[in-house]
Amino acid sequence: MNSVVYQIYPKSFKDSNGDGIGDIKGIQEKLPYLEKLGIDVLWISPMYPSPGVDNGYDVSDYYGIDPMYGTMEDMKNLIRECENHNIKIIIDLVVNHTSDEHEWFIEAKTSKNSTYRDYYIWRKGVGNQPPNDLESNFGGSAWEYSEETEEYYLHFYSKKQPDLNWENPNMRNEIWKMMNFWIDLGIGGFRMDVIDLIGKQPDQKIKENGPKLHDYLQEMNAKTFGNSDLLTVGECWGATPEIATLYSAPERKELSMIFQFEQINLDKIAGKQRWDLKPLYLPDLKRVFSKWQTEMEGKGWNSLFWSNHDLPRIVSRWGNAGKYRIESAKMLATLLHGMKGTPYIFQGEELGMTNADFNSIADFKDIESRHMAKLRLEKGEPKEIVLAALKKKARDNARTPMQWDDSYAAGFTSGTPWLPVNKNYITINAKQSLDDKQSIFYYYQSLIKLRKTEETLVHGIYELLLPNDENIYAYTRSLGTEKLLIICNFYETEQSFSYNASAEIILSNYNKNGIINLKQLVLAPYESFILRLPNN
């Protein structure tokens, strides 16, 4: 429960051989850096063989390693070396869909009598139209016509990512076999990609949280990781706290926790797509975080995250990527790591890396970004509006190469990086951060250490203060007679805060220490504290 997880997007983390693409040996090279940060779990995004239509989330072989990342022997070496650094690896489990180049699908589309036909979801069309109006998450119909057998197959993502049919017990047994293969290799768990979709009922137009979803997860638990001390986290875009409890309540024997994304949608216009932007209203963020903290209390376990490979950089999104980049990055870290749950750090977050500085729609490479731009431009939306949305929300923002130092290509590669390095790598990089004891890196290190030493941060009950304040996010964590107070000024203007006590500073992003009087406290721009209140 006191673990902290660090996510690696391998294509962009560290290139060891100069081909411009991050790889397994590059990850291994940087294990001392990760151990110094203090994390104890690595979540590595997919490295299976893949055509790369969706950057590895279109898997063509669950038992292999894509040659651009290395070999299976490299992976085995990485698992062993991680153990030497007291780090566990969790891998991405992508089992809602495969690539259309997976051998199962290649066989399935050849004949209605194929052994693998029912591993996927096929339907006849209605006249010359798809079976129904279900839409892909990447835009357009979720059904693709296959000329070989004159039927449509379901794909909730790219047409090159056909959805698996979880109602087929033979297919499920293949998944259990594959999961046990990786468990036997020594991994520490799974991050489960869009796992809430595996119970889909397409004829009833049910995408998420289908009626058999939890039956499948309980079977998965029993057949694979249930008797092991493994971390399992499911990606669940449509979850509520009530649903999350079904996944993570220990007695139900499903998963350790889920990722929910309610807070991530707070800067989109209601009823619109996530590309339709509005400013964040802080009381909304408090309401959402507090709901998850209080409604999960004693029932299940929360994951805590700001960023991942699918989301923009948090300091550019809700912090201040300019004058107050360092202060706001530390404040956002304080706010999140002070809560109850397992914190997840996305690579570069500990450096305060910012969104990509792309200035043209053509610079964005991600399949989702390209689909969105194409559809919106075709509808007549002005280029500058589309570009502004991409610069703010595109997944490409998280995927620019890790900034290691101020040398060529930020020390990521000696070759040509697969995606351009952010130009600010000269001043924002790991070497600079490690040389500066007041850097964002060392602040994250301090937060991680606190989770190992402050039991109240792990188990304490959360209580929100000032729910309607539009500038300050403050809450307490209480365990027995111990009480911690977390205060965060979310913006760049000074703010007044009052609490009838003096308190000991445990951590301050302005490097303050000692005892502080809270009766008339003025918070500097983005100032944050973790404080120990006196026992009553």
N, C-alpha and C positions, 0 to 999 in steps of 0.2 A: 504493500500500500504506500510505501514511502519512495517508490521508484520514480525516476524521471526518464522519459523517453525522448530520444532524439531521432528525427526523421531525416533519412538520406535519400535524395533523388539522385540515383547513381550516375545518370548520364551527365550530371552537372556538378558532381562533388569533387573528384580529383582524377585526372588522367595520368596514368603512369607510363604510357608508351608513345605519346605524341601524336595520336590519331585524332585528337580534338574531342574525344568522348570519354567521360569518366568511366572508371572500371573498378573491378574488385581489388586489384593490387593497390589502386589509389586509395580505396577505403582503408585497407590494411595499413598503408603508410601513415595515415592520419589517426590511428587509434590512440597514440599518446596524447594528441590534442584533445580527443574526446574524453579520455580518462581524466585529463587535467580539468576539463569543464566539470566533470563529476557525474555525468549521466551513467546509468547502469543498464539501459536497454536501447538498442538500435532498431528502428523500423526502417527497412530498406525497401523502397518501391521496386516493382517487378524487374527481374533480370532474366526471366525465361526467354527462350527463343521466340521471336515475334517479328511479323512484317513491319511493325512500328507505325501502324496507322494511328494508333492512340498511345504512342510512346510507351509501349510495353504492356498496356492493359488489353491488348489483343493477343492472347497467348496461343502459340501454335504447338508447344510441347511443355507440359507441366513438369517433366522430369529432367529438363536440361537447363543450361546456361547459355544465353545468347553470346556468340563468339565476340561481339563487340565489347562485352564486359569481362571476358576471360573464359575459364574452363570450370568444370565441376570440381576439379582438384583445387583450383584457386578458391572456390567457395568453401570447400572442406577446410582448407588452410585458414581462411578468414574466421570460420566458426571456432576453430581451435585457438587462434590467436586472440580472438575476443575473450575467450575464457581466461586467458592469461592477464587480460586487462580488466577482469571482473565485469564484463559486459555480455549481455545476452542479445541475440538477434531474433527479431520477429520479421517474418516475410509477408509479402502481400499474397493473399489468397483470392484469386480472381476466378470465381466459379459461378457467377451469374451468366457468363457468356464465354465463348472462346473466340479465337480468330477463325475466319472462314478457311484458313490454311491449316487448321488443325486436322489431323488424320480422321477424327470422328466426323467432322463436317464434310470433308472431301468424300468420304464413303456415303454419308447420309444423303447427299444431294444426288447421288447416282441412280438411286432406285427407291421406290416406296417399300421395297422388301428388304432393304439394307438392314443389317444388324444394328447399325447406329442411327437409323432413321428417327427412332423415337427418343434419341438423346437430345433432339431439338424440337421446336414447336412449329408444326406445319398446318396450314389451313388452305382450303379452296377459296378462290376469290368470289366476289359477288358480281357476276357479269364480267366485265373487264376491269373491275375495281378491287382494291384490297379487301380483306375480310371485314374490317371495321375501320373506324377513324382514329385508332390509337396512334399517338405521335412518338417519334424518337426524341430522346433528350437532346440530340444534336440538330433537331429540326427535320421536318418532313414526316412522311409516314413511317410507322414502326414495322411495316411489312415490306418485304422485298420479294419480287417474283423470281422464281427459279425455273428457267426454261426446261431444264433436264426432266423434271417431273410435273411441270405445269401447276405447281402450287407455290404459295407464299410461305416464307419463314419469318419468324419474329426477331426483331433486333431493336432493343431499346436504346442502343447507341449507334455506332456506324453500321452500315449494311455489311461491313466486313467483320462485325462482331455479333454473330448469331447467338441468341439466348438459348441457354440450356434448359431442358425439360426436367425439372426436379421431381415430377411425379413418377419418373421412371426409376425403379429401384436399382436396376443394373447400372444406370448412370451414377446414381448416388454411391453405389459400392466402388465404382472407379474413383470417385472423389475421395472416399475414405482411404482407399489404398494409396493414393497419391499423398494425402496429408500425412499418413503414417510413414511414408518414405522420408519425408522431410523431418518429421519428429525423430526418426531413428538416426538421422544425420546430426542431430544435436541442436536444432533451432529451439528458441525459447518461446515461440508462440506465433500467432497469425494476426495480421490486420486484414479484415475481410471486406473486400471491395463491394460496394452497393449490396450488402447481404440482405437488406430488407426487400429486395426484388425477387429473391429466389422462390417465394411463395406466390408468384404472379398467377392470375387467372385471366388470361387475355380475352376469353369469350365474354366474361363479365366486366371487362375493362378495368380489372383490378391490377395495379402495378405494384404498389407497396403494401407491406403488412397483410399479405394474403392469408386465408384461413388455415393453411397448413404450414406456414412459416416456422412456427415454434416447434411443431412436430419434427421438422427437418433438423432444426438446430439441436434439439434434444437427442435425436438420433446421431447427429454429428459428434456431440459431446460423448455419447456412450461408445461410439465406434472408434474415436480417435484420441483426443486430448483429455478426456474426462478424468483419467486416473493419474495425470501428470500435473506438475506445478508449472503450467504454461500460462502466458498472458494472451488473452484473446479479446480483440476489440472490433466491433462491427460498425461499418459506415452506414448510417441510417438517416437519410435526409428527411424522412417523413415522421420521425419519432416525436412523441410527447413523453413527459415524465412517466405517465402511466404505462405506456408502451415500453419505455426504457427499463422499467422495473421487471417486465416480463423477460427481457433479455438477461438482466444482470443480477436478479435476486439469487443468492447462492443456492437456495433450496430447489430452484427450478432446473439447475444443472444445464445452463446454456453457455453464456459468455461472461467474461470478466467485466466488460463495460461496453458502451457504444460511443461512437461520435454522433452527436446531434448538431444540427446546424441552424437552430432557431435564431441565435444572435447574429449569424452571418447574413441573414436576410434583412437586417434592420435598416440598411441604407439603400434599399430598393423601394420603388414606389409601389404601394399596395395594389395588387391585382395585375401588376406588370411583370416583365421579366427582370432578372437580376441586373441586366444592362441598363435599366431605367433608374437613374440615380437620384438620391436625395441626401441631404446631410443627416448624419446620425443625431438622434435626440437622446441624450444621456439617460433620462429617466426610463426610456424604453429598454436600454441595455441593462440597467439595474433590475428592471422587472423580469426580464428573461433569465439573466444569470441567477437571480434570487429564487425564481420559481424552481429552477433545476436544483439549486442547493438545498432548498427546504423540502421540496416534494420527494427528493431521492433520499433524504435523511433516514437512516436505519432500514432502508429497503433495497437499495442498489448502490452502484458506484459511478461517479461522474468521470468523464475525461475532460481535461481542460486544455484548450488550444486557441490560439489566435490565427495561425497560419498553417498551410500545408501546400503540397504541390498543385492543388486545384484552386488556391486562393491567392489574392494579391498580398504583397508585403504589408504587414500590419502598421509599421511606422509611417508608411505612405498613405495608408487608408484612414486610420483613426488617430495617428500621432502627428508629428510635425517633422517632415523629412528635411527641413531646412535648418533654421537657426537653433531649434530645440530638439534636433534629432536624438542626441544622446539622452537628454533628460526625459523626453517623451517615451523613448524605447524602454528606459528603465522603469518609468511609471507604469506602462502597460504590462511589463513583466511582473511588477509588484502586485498589481491588481489581480492578475490571473493566478500567480503562484501562491497567493495568500489564501485561495479558496480550497475547498475540500474536493479531492479527486486526484487523478494522475495527470501531471502536466506533460504536455508534448511540445517540444521545441523543433521548429523546422530549420533546416540547415541555413546558416547565415543570420537567423533571427538574433542569435547571441552577439552578432557584430553590428546589428542595426542596419543590415542591408535594405536597400530601398527598391521600389518598383523599377522596372526596365525604363531606360530613357529613349525608347523607340519613338520616332517622329513621323512614321509612315505606316499606313495600314498594312503595306506589303512586308513590313518588318516582323509582323506577328505570324508565327509558324504553326501554332497549335490548331488542331482540327476544329475544336469548338470555336476558337476565335475567328477562324476563316469562314466557318459556316455562318456565324452570327453576322459578320461583316457583309458577306455576300447577300444574305436574306434582307438585311436592313437597307443596303444600298439599292437593291432591286426594288424595294418599296418606296424609294425616293428620299430616304433620310439623308440629310446633308453629311458629307464626308467628315466634317469637323466634329459633328456630334458622335458619329460612330467611332472616330479615333479617340475622342475624349473618354468614351465608355471603355474602350480597350485599354487605354493607359491607366484607367482606374481599377478595372476588374479582371482583365484577361489573365488566364492561367500562366501565360508566358512570363508574367512578372515574377513568379516564384522560381522560374526555371533557368534564369540566367546563371552562368557558372559561378561557383563559390569563389569568393575573393580572398585568396591566401596571402598575397603580398603585393607590392607595387611594381613588380617586374612585368615582363611581357605577359599578356593575357591573364593578369592577376595571379600568376603562378599556378593557374589551373591546368595549363597544357603548354607544351613547347611547340605545338602545331596550331592549326586553325580551329578555334572552338566551334562546336556544332551550332551554338547560339551565341550571338555577340555578348561579350562581357560588358557589364554596366561601366560607363566611363568614370564613375566616381570611385573606382577601385584604388586609385592613387592614394586617396585619404581614408577609404573605408576598406580595411582588410584585416586578416587575422594577425599578421605580424605586428602591425601597428597596435592592435588591441592587446596583444600579449605583452607589449613593451610599456603599456600604460596601465598602471594599477587602478586607475579610476575609470577604466573602460567599461563598456556594456558587457563584455565577456566576463570580467571579474565580478560584475554585479550579478549576472546569471549564476556564476559559480557560488556566490554567497547565498542566493536563493535556494539552490540545490542543497547546499550544506545545511541550511535551516530545516529543510524537510527531513533530513536525517537526524537532527538533534532536537527539534521542537515538536513534541508529540501533539501539541495543540494544533499545529498546522496540518497534521495528518488526520486527526480524529475529531477535532473540535467542532462544535455546532456553530453554524453560520447565522448571523443576524444582521440585516441591513439597517443602516442609519440613513436619515435624510433621503427618503425615497423620491421626493419631488425636486430635490436640488438639481439644477441644470448644469452644474459645473464640477461638483465634488462627488466622488464615489467613496463612501466610507462604510465599513462593516466591521463586526467583531467576530472572533472565533473563541469559543469557550469550551473548556474541558476541566471539570471539577472546579477547583478554586482559581485556576489559571484563565486569564482572559487577555487576548491580543486584540489590538485595534489597528486596522489597516485604513490609511487615508490616502486618497489619490486626487490631486487636482488634475482634471482631465484636459484642461485647456491652457492657453498661453497667457492669460491674464491672472493677476494676483487674486486670491480668494481668501475670505475669512472663514475660520472654523472654530467652533467652541465646544468643549467637552469638559465637564466639571471634575477634572483630575489633572495630576501630573503623571507623566509616564516615562519609562525607560526606552530610549531609542535602540531597537534591535537592528534596524537597517534603514538607511536614508539614501535616496538617490542624489542628494546634495552633500553627501559625506558628512552629515552631522552626527554627533554622538552625545551621550550623557543623558540627563533628565530634562524633559521639556514640559513647560506649562501649557496645557491645552485650553485654558479658559479664554485666551484671546490670541489664537494662533493665526498668523498670516502665511498662507502658502504661496510660494514663488511659482512661476509658470511650470506646470507639469510636475510639481513637487509631490513626492510620495514618501510615506513612512510605514514601517511595521513597528508597532509599539507594544510594550508590555505594561498593562495597566496594573495598579496596585491591588492586592487581594483585599476584598471587603470583609 
